[in-house]
């Protein structure tokens, strides 16, 4: 079992065992979502994880499926990156 304390700014440190399990490295983003059962899940932001989250929450519409498919094929730019200054 792993515990993390929430700071006054709402930040947590993900325990090293969980970072390894999710294959997270410095600068990666994490995905939090709530399943229909109410369970909250944390995952990496890989395309597969996002598809699973959308399917589990029932939020995957036709438009999103098309976009995710295009992203998977490399036909669309990744807009999750911060713009360069």
Secondary structure, 3 states (H helix, E strand, C coil): CCCCCCCCCCCCCCCHHHHHHCCCCCCCCEEEEECCCCCEEEEECCHHHHHHHHHHHCCCCHHHHHHHHHHHHCCCCCCCCCCCC
